């Protein structure tokens, strides 16, 4: 009973995170609410993890995942440690701040590595919802895991409906929930159309996972197969409504990944060939109709990328990363650091709140220590993904190799999207990412005899 209650608590929290965690600007209070609600779930998950349980993965894989999660928090905590004046004033990039203090008649005092400690604390707090989801997933069984995947799918369906109404309502639509947002394309429950597109793209592997699980059940799963294939079409329509260029490109990658999942899961034989053939026909029709449904997106490609804000922001951010290397400027400090390094040639009439390249922004704020944590994650992710795609097991759903393949696609798609945007700066997409990371590990088994109940 307790495990079932915990499972529904996880599903309820994920639902709230997807509905309220769609913004990344500091002045929006909804993500803070998500962070506060994550605290009891995080404590509950840690309490449930106290009981050692066997897992289908090696203990080292789980231990490395926990170490990487701890490393994410460690980066920010180190940046908050107060340093003596002689030490922090000698850090790269601190000379202008020392000069400002001298001009104001103040002597340097103790200060941390972070140039904006409050923002670093806020950045650490935004990691709590993702940590709660990941640790919770380690204690859930396969039905509980699948319930969370269905929550994401359900929110995506509702987001498509809301997004369509937003497009119809235009700039004055009351369904645009954030003051600073894209005024015409669909944004759903997000402030940024690219982040809604990222959600739709992630739905393709999850829907494919449901199709494969239904196919393994033979006649009982026919209706679910039809519904999930329709969902993939809805996701494509949703991406078209966002007019996101990255979303359109990654949608094609996601569709190819879904076909690879089906083939690798043993649907290349018997009647499974009919499903693959049907999927190929759907993809062909989608490609032929793309110029119509993605006309708005294709128009955005015509201007090229030479004058794109992302390129100019990346140039400024790269200079800042070099200035503050190897320690970084502090998590959450990007905006003031960017303004300090802007030049007259790079200034635009647009407020730059992120680098639109999360990898580069992480280097600016976190320095080499953050890069080391990211490299450790990529190594862990690569090993788990290779292991998942090498398995010949089918029909395991969210509890085995097929679920790990879907999760690997979701993680890869979000990492790729982060090269040109910042979807993981929202609590909503960070929770989706954390859920996918949890699916990369097999669920823990039943408690050992004599273990305390959870």
N, C-alpha and C positions, 0 to 999 in steps of 0.2 A: 504493500500500500504506500509506504513512504517513497519507494522508488518511482511509482506511478505519479505521485504528487510532485516529486522533483521534476519528472519529465514534463508535466504540464506547466510547471513554473518556468522551465527553460523555454518552452514554446511561447508562453505569454510574454516573457522578457524579450525574446527575439522579435516577436511581433511589434512590441513597443519600440524597439531599437530601429526597426525598418521604417516605422511610421514617423518617429520623432527625430531620428538621427541623420537626417538628410542634408544638414548644413555643416560648413567647416569654418564659418566666420565666428570670431570670438564673442561678438555681441549677441549672438543667438543663444537663448537660454535652454531650448529644447534638448540639445546634446548634453548639457549639464544634468538635466533630469534623468537622462538615460544612464549617465555615470553613477548617479546616486542610487538608482534602482538596481544597478549591477552589483553594488557592494554586498547586499545580503545573499545574492545568488553566488557570488564569488566565495564568500565564507562557507556557504552550504556545500559548494563543490569541493573545496579544500577539505572539509570535514568528511565527505564521502570518500575522498582519495586516501584517507588514512588506512583503509583496509587493503592490504596487498592482494592483488588479484592477477591471475595469469592473463596474458594477452597473446594474440596471434602474431604480434611483432616481437622482435628481440628487445630485451630490456634496455639495451643501449639506444635504440631508436627513440623510445619514450623519454629516456633520461636526457638525450641530446635536445629533444623538443622542449623539455622543461628548462634546460639550461639556456636555450636561446630565448625563451620567454623571459627568464630572469635577466638575461643580458639586455633585453630591450629596456627594462626598468633601470638597470644598472647604469646605462649610458647617461640618462637624465640625472640620476642621483649623484653620480660623480661630478656632474657639471654644477651641482648645487652646493658642494662642499666649500665653505669659506677658505680663502687662501690669504696668506699675509701679503701686505702691499708689495714687498720686494719681489714676490713670486708672480702675482697676477699682472702686475704692470709690465713684466717681461714677456708675457704671452704675446704671440703674433697678433697684430691688428689692434692692440690696446693703446697705442701711442696717441691717437686722436682723443680718446676718452681721458687719458691722463692730462693732456693739454687743456681740455675743457675744464677739468677740475682745478688746474693751476690758474687758468684765466678767471675762474670764479672765486679764487682765494682759498680753496680747500686742499688739504693734503690727502693723498690716497689712503684709504683705510682698507680693512679686510673686505674682500669681495670674491664671489665664485667665478668659475670659468664662464658661466652663462652671462651674456650681456643683458638678459631680460629674465631674471629668476622667476617672476610670477608666471610668465608665459611658459617656462620650462615645467613648472609645477602643473599648469593646465594641460600641457602636452602629456605628462605622465598620467594624469587623471583620465585622459581620453583613451588610454590603453586598457583601462579596467574593464569596460564592457567586452572587449575582444578576449581578454584573459579569462573572464567569467564564462564566455561561450566555449572557449577551447577546453578549459579544465572541466566544465560540465559535461562536455561530449565524451571525455575520457571515462566517465562513470555511467554513461547511458548504454542500454542494450540496443540491438538493431531496430526494434520498433520505435524506441525513443529518438534515435538518430533520424529515422525516416520521417518522423513527425516534424522535426525541425526543417528538413528539406521541403516538406509539403507546405510549411508556413511561408518559406521564401517563394515557392511557386504561387501560392495564393496571393501574396502581396504583389507579385509581379502582374498577375491577372487584374487585380484591382487598379494597379498603377497604370496599366494600359487603358482601362476605361477612363480613369481620371485624366490621363494624358490626352486622350481623344477629346474630352470635354474642354480641356484647357486650350487645345488648338482651335476648337470651334468658338470658344469664348474670347480668344485673342488676348490682347494686353490687359483688358479689364476683367478677365475671368476671376471670379471670387475664389476659384479653386487653386490659384497660385498662392501657396502658403507662406512664401518668404518675400520680404520687401525687396531684397536684392536678388534678382533671379533673371533668367532668360525670359523676355516678355512675350515671345510668339511660339517657339517650339514647345513640345511637351516636356515637362519636368517631373510630373508625378508628385511624389512626396519629397522630392529633392529640391535644392535650390539651383542646381546646375544640370543642364540637359545631358552632359556627358556622363554624369554619375547614374542617371536613370538608364542611359544606354548601356552602361556597364552592368547594371542589374539584369537587363533583358538578355545581354550576351551570356551571362552566367547561367541563365535559365536553360539554355540549350543543352549543356551537359547533364544538368539535373533532370530535365525532361527525358533525355535519352536513357538515363539510368532507370527511370520509371518504366519506360517502354521495354527495356531489356528484362526487368524484373517481371513485368506482366507477360512477356513472351515466354518466359520460363514456366509460367503457370498454364500455358496452352489455352483452352477455350475460355477459362474464367477471366482471362486478362484482355480479351479483345476490345471491350469498351474502353479500358484504360489506355490501350495502345492508340486508339483513335483520338482520345482526348489529349494525350500527350503530344501526338503529332500536330494536332490543331494548336496546342500551346506553343510549339516551336514556330508555327506560322504567325501566331500572335506576337511572339517575341520579335520576329523580323519586322512586323508592322510597327511595333513599338519603337524599334530602333529608327525606322524611317520617320516616325513622328518627331523624334528628337533632333533630326538633321545633324547628328554627330558623325563627323568623318571617321574618327577612331572607332566609334561603335560600328559603322558600316563595314570597315575593314576587318575588325575582330569578329563580327558576325559570321563572315565567310570562313574564318579560321575555326570558329566554334562548330559550324555545320560540318566541316571536314573532320573535326575531332569526334563529333557524334557518329559519323560513318565509321571511323576507325574503331570506336568503342564497340559498335555493333559487330563489325567483322572480327575483332579480337575476341569477342565473347562467344564465338561459335555460331553466329547467324549466317555464316557463309555457306551453309549446307542445307539441303532439304528446303522446306518452305521458308526458311529464313532468307533465302535468296529473293523471294518475292518481296519481303520487307525491304531488303537492301535496294532492290530494283525500284520499288515505290519511292523510297527515300531519294534515290538518284533522279527520278522523274520530278519529284517536288523541287529538288535543288535546281534542276535545269529550268523548270518553269519560273522559279524565283529569279534566276539569273536573267531570263528573258524579260521579265516584268520589272526588273530593278530600275531601268531608266525612267519608268513611270512613277513607281512608289518612292524612289530615292532621288527624285529630280532636285528637291531642295538641297539634299546633301551633295549631289554632284555639282550643283552650282557653286558650292563653297570650295570645291576643289579647283575650280577654274582660275581663281585668283592666285594659285600657287602658294608657296610657303615663304617666299622671300620677305614679305612684309608682315608675316605673322608675329603676333605678340610673343609667342612662345620662343621664337629664335632670339629676339632681342632680350627677353627676360633671361634666357639661358646664358647669353653672353655676359650679362651683368652678374648673374649668379655664379658663373664659373670664376670670374674675377674675385668675387667675395670668398669663394671656397679656397682659393689660393691664398688670400690674405689671412684667413683665420686657421689655415692648416698648421699643425695636424690635430688641434684640439676642438675646432669648431667654434661657432658663435653662441651655441646654446639652443636646445630644442625650443621651438616656438618663436624664435627671434628673427625669423626671415624678413618680416615686413620692415622693421627699422633698419636692418642691415642692408636690405635691398635699396631703400631710399638713400642711405649713406653712400652707396656705390654707384648710384645712377649718374649718368652723364647727360649733358644737354642733348646729345645725339640719340640717346636711348629713351628719353622721356616721352611718354604718350599721355593722352587724355583718358587713360584707363587706370583704375586702381589695381595694382598688382599685389594680391594677397598671398600668392603662391608662385613657385617657379614654373608651374605646368610641366615639371619633370621631377617627380618625387625622388628619383634616385639622386639627382643633382642637389635638390633641396636638402636631402638627408646628409649629403657630404658637407654642405655649407653649415648646417646646424650641429651635426653630430661628430664631424671630423672622422678621423681614421678608426676610432673605436666603434662608431656606428657602422662604418663600412665593414669592419671585422665581424660584427654581429650579423650583418646582412650576408656576407660571404658564408658564414657558418650555416645560416638558414638555407642558402642556395645549395650547399653541399648536402644538407639533410634532405631537402626537397628532391634534389636530383636522385639520390639513392632510393628514396621511397617511391618516386615515380617510376624509375627503371624496374624496381621490384614489382610494382603493381602491373605494369604493362607486359612483363614477362610471364605472369601467371596465366595459366590456362583454365582458371576456374570461371564458371559463369553462373548467373542467377543468384549471386550472394548479396545483391543489393547494397545497402549502406553498410553492411557488416563485413565486406570482403574486398576482393580485387576489383570488381566492377565499380563499386563505390569509390575506391581509391583512384581509379582511372578518371572518373567524372571529376573528382576533387582536384586531381592534378591539372586537368584542363582549366578549371575555374581559377586556380592559383596562377597558372601560366598566363591566362588571359588578363587577369588583374595586374600582374607584374608588367606585362607588355603595355597595358593601358597607362600604367604609371610612368612610362617613358615620355608621354605627351600630356599628362594630366595628373590629377591628384585624387582619384576615387577613394583611396585608403585614408584620406584625411577626414572622411565622414564616419561617424560611428556605425551607420547602417552598413556600409560596404566593408568596413573593418570587421564587423561581426560575421558577414558572409565569408570573408577571407579566413577568419578564425575557425568557422565551421568546416570549411574545406580542409584546413590544416588538420583538424580533428579527424576528419574522414580518411586522411592519409594513414592513420594508425588503426589497426583492427581493434574492435571493442574488447574491453576486459571481460574475462569469463566470470563464472560464478564464484562467490567468495570461497576461500579455502575453509575446510571444516574447522569450526571453532572460532572463525573470524567474527568480529562484531557486526551486527546487522547495520545496513545503511538504508 
